[in-house]
Amino acid sequence: MQTRTIGVFALDTATTPFAVELLLSIEQTAQQAGWNVFILNLLSNPPTDQNVDLMLSHRPDG
């Protein structure tokens, strides 16, 4: 069963204007197509098991 959810790991990217615009564009484009977006911003750290588990708990399709 599809959740129509896209998961995005943002590795220290939401700190620049360009990156914020990029993430907003991803979210807006997905919403226009009927998808949800789950963005997890990680500040200078690779994803931990806890971060991955949190993302997977939303059962993203992509």
Contact map, one row per residue, 1 for C-alpha under 8 A:
11100000000000000000000000000000000000000000000000000000000000
11111000000000000000000000000000000000000000000000000000000010
11111000000000000000000000000000000000000000000000000000001110
01111100000000000000000000000000011100000000000000000000000110
01111110000000000000000000000000001111000000000000000000011111
00011111000000000000000000000000001111000000000000000000000111
00001111100000000000000000000000000011110000000000000010000111
00000111110000000000000000000000000011110000000000000000000000
00000011111000000000000000000000000000111100001000000000000000
00000001111111000000000000000000000000111100000000000000000000
00000000111111000000000000000000000000001111110000000000000000
00000000011111100000000000000000000000001111100000000000000000
00000000011111110011000000000000000000001010000000000000000000
00000000011111111011001000000000000000001000000000000000000000
00000000000111111011000000000000000000000000000000000000000000
00000000000011111111000000000000000000000000000000000000000000
00000000000001111111100000000000000000000000000000000000000000
00000000000000011111110000000000000000000000000000000000000000
00000000000011111111111000000000000000000000000000000000000000
00000000000011111111111100000000000000000000000000000000000000
00000000000000001111111110000000000000000000000000000000000000
00000000000000000111111111000000000000000000000000000000000000
00000000000001000011111111100000000000000000000000000000000000
00000000000000000001111111110000000000000000000000000000000000
00000000000000000000111111111000000000000000000000000000000000
00000000000000000000011111111100000010000000000000000000000000
00000000000000000000001111111110000110000000000000000000000000
00000000000000000000000111111111000000000000000000000000000000
00000000000000000000000011111111100000000000000000000000000000
00000000000000000000000001111111111110000000000000000000000000
00000000000000000000000000111111111110000000000000000000000000
00000000000000000000000000011111111000000000000000000000000000
00000000000000000000000000001111111000000000000000000000000000
00010000000000000000000000000111111100000000000000000000000000
00011100000000000000000000000111111110000000000000000000000000
00011100000000000000000000100110011111000000000000000000000000
00001111000000000000000001100110001111100000000000000000000000
00001111000000000000000000000000000111110000000000000010010000
00000011110000000000000000000000000011111000000000000000000000
00000011110000000000000000000000000001111100000000100010000000
00000000111111000000000000000000000000111110000000000000000000
00000000111100000000000000000000000000011111111000000000000000
00000000001110000000000000000000000000001111100000000000000000
00000000001100000000000000000000000000000111110000000000000000
00000000001100000000000000000000000000000111111000000000000000
00000000001000000000000000000000000000000101111100000000000000
00000000100000000000000000000000000000000100111111110000000000
00000000000000000000000000000000000000000000011111110000000000
00000000000000000000000000000000000000000000001111111000000000
00000000000000000000000000000000000000000000001111111100000000
00000000000000000000000000000000000000010000001111111110000000
00000000000000000000000000000000000000000000001111111111000000
00000000000000000000000000000000000000000000000011111111100000
00000000000000000000000000000000000000000000000001111111110000
00000010000000000000000000000000000001010000000000111111111100
00000000000000000000000000000000000000000000000000011111111100
00000000000000000000000000000000000000000000000000001111111000
00001000000000000000000000000000000001000000000000000111111100
00101000000000000000000000000000000000000000000000000011111110
00111110000000000000000000000000000000000000000000000011011111
01111110000000000000000000000000000000000000000000000000001111
00001110000000000000000000000000000000000000000000000000000111
